Amino acid sequence: MKKHGFTLIEMLIATLLVGLAIASLLVANSSFTKANAAATDLSTAEFLIEQVRERSISVNYDNLYGLEHFDNVTFSPPISVDGESLNDFAAFSEQITVENVSKSNFEQVVAYDSSFIRVTVKVFLNSKQISSASWLRADIDN
C-alpha cells in the first residue's frame, strides 16, 4: 500500500523556506523605509536650495553681499523665496556664501569686485550636511 502526503522532514523544510521568505520581506521593508526617508530629506534639501537660488535671482546684484542678504549667512530655519522663515523645516538649516570669481576662471576666488560671483548653499539636517549647490551670477550692467 502506497502512502500519500508529506513527511515530517518535508514539512520542516517547507516551513523553514516560508520563514526565510517572510524574514527577507521584513528586512527589505526596513531598507526601503530608510531609503525613502533619506530620499525625502534629500528632496527637501534640493527644494530649499532652489528657494535660495530663486531669491538670489530676485535680489539686485550689488545687494548679494552683506549680512542682511546672503554672504556668510546661516538661516535656521531656512528661508523661502520671499525671505520668510520656513518653520515647518526647523530641523534644516542653510549656510550661504557669496564669492567674487575671476572672469577667466570661475574656480578662482578673487579679492576684487568682478562681474561674476559664485553663490554656494549648503543644507544641513540636524547639523549634518546633506546637500550643496553652487551657481554663478553675472553683473550684466558691467
N, C-alpha and C positions, 0 to 999 in steps of 0.2 A: 504494500500500500504506500502510495506516494503522498508526502505531506506538502501542503501548500501554505505559504506565509513567509514571514521574515524571522530570521534567527535573532537572538539577543545581541550578537555582535553587529549584525547589520543595523539594528535599531540604534545601538550606541553610536555607530559611525554616522548615521543619518542625523541624529540629534547633535552630535559634535559639529557637523558641517553647517547645520542650521544655526547653531550658536555662534560659530565663527562669522557667518554672513551677517547676523544681527549686530555683533560687536564691531565689524568693519563698517557697517552703516552708521553706527553711533560715533565712531571716530571720524568718519568722513563728514558727518553733520557738524561736529565740533569744528573741524578745519574750515568748512565752508562758512560757518558763522564768524570765525575770526577773520577770514579773508574778506567777508562782506563788511565787517566793521572797519577794517583797515582801508578798504576802498571808499567807504563813506567818509572817513576822515580826510583822505587824500582829495576826494571830490570837493569837500568843504574848503580845504586849503586852496584849491585852484579857484574856487568861487571867490574867496577872499582876495587872492592875488588879482583877479580880474576887476574887483571893486577898486583896488588901488590904481590899477592901470587906467581905468576909465576916469578916475578922479585926477590922475596926473595929466591926462589929456585936457581936461576941462580947466585946469589951473594955468594961468599965464606962465610962460617960460621963465621969466625973471623971478617969479614967486615960488619956484620949486625949492629954492634954498630957504633955510630959516626954520627955527624950531616950530613955529606955528604951522608950517606946511609939511615938509617931508624930510629934510636932511637929518639923519641920525635920530630918528623918532621911533619910539615903540608905542604902538596902540594896543591897549589891553583893557577892555575888549576891542576887537577890530572895528574899523570904520566902514561905512557904506560909501557909495559914490557921492552922496550928499554930505558926507562928513559926520553923519550921525553914528553914535555908538551902536554896534550890533550886540546887544546884551544877551541874545539867545546863544551867542558863540563865546561866552565868557571864558571857557577853557582854552580858547585860542588867543594868540597874540601875533602882531605883525611888527617886524623890525624893518624900517625903510632907510636906505642910504641913497644919496644923490652925489655923483662924482662927475667932474669935468673930464672928458676924454679927448685925446688927440684926434684931429681931423683925419689924419692918415693912418692911425692905428687905434681902433676903438677899445682895445685891451689896455692901452697905456693911459693911466690916470695922470692928469696934468694939474699943476697948481694954478695956472692962469685961466681966465674965462675963455672958453672955447665955444664954438657954435653947436657942440654936441655934449649932451650929458647922458649918463647911464643911471637909470633908476633900478635899484635892486630891492626886492622884497623877500624876506624870509618869514615863513609862517611856522609858528610853534604851537604845539598842543601839549599843555601841561609842561612847559619848558623844554620839550623835546622837538627839535626841528623836523618837520615832516615834508616841507616843500620849499622851493625858492624859484625865483624867476628874475631875469634882468631884461631890460629893453632900453633902446636909445630914444632920445628926444632931441630934435634939432630945433635951433633957433632960426626960423625961416625969415626973420627980419634982418639977420646979418648975413 
